[in-house]
Amino acid sequence: MAIEAIAGYHDKNRPANVPAYVFWPQTLMNGTWSATPINLLKPIEYFGANRFLQSQLLMLNPDSWAAFVEAILNDIGLGYFADEIADMVSGLDTTAQAFRIPPDLDDSSVNLAMGGMLLRLASAFPSAYSLWEKSNIDISALFDLETKVGCSYLC
């Protein structure tokens, strides 16, 4: 059920009773649970940190595996992208760090909107609403949190 899946994404930086949620799984980094967008990080880790792939390319061209990629791009008529791709590859580690962000409240707001819809449809989906309500005990704490976070962005 969707509500059970959402409950699995509770923001681990918040008390269990505060209905704050995140979109991606979280990993502990420097004492804070941070979003870990595996759909973005896994390809970056594969291409940026795949030592086997890099070693195979280096065997083909000991000077630089980037030259190998450039040769392929030239062969298919896309050689003009070689510099841009070299820049992207050199920045993969930085890019991966940029996606490891502390949770914000966007997903919590979507959860509240879903709760509002479930409330309106509670007679049609009583078990879904009941489960949502049990997972979202202290909504006023979420509003307090949103006020603090919103003020820190705007004030």
Stockholm file with secondary structure:
# STOCKHOLM 1.0

chainA/1-155         MAIEAIAGYHDKNRPANVPAYVFWPQTLMNGTWSATPINLLKPIEYFGANRFLQSQLLMLNPDSWAAFVEAILNDIGLGYFADEIADMVSGLDTTAQAFRIPPDLDDSSVNLAMGGMLLRLASAFPSAYSLWEKSNIDISALFDLETKVGCSYLC
#=GR chainA/1-155 SS CHHHHHHTTBCTTSCTTSCCBCSSCEEEETTEEEECCHHHHHHHHHHHHCHHHHHHHHHHCTTCHHHHHHHHHHHTTCGGGHHHHHHHHHTHHHHHHHTCCCCCSHHHHHHHHHHHHHHHTTTTCHHHHHHHHHHCCCHHHHHHHHHHHHHHHHC
#=GC SS_cons         CHHHHHHTTBCTTSCTTSCCBCSSCEEEETTEEEECCHHHHHHHHHHHHCHHHHHHHHHHCTTCHHHHHHHHHHHTTCGGGHHHHHHHHHTHHHHHHHTCCCCCSHHHHHHHHHHHHHHHTTTTCHHHHHHHHHHCCCHHHHHHHHHHHHHHHHC
//
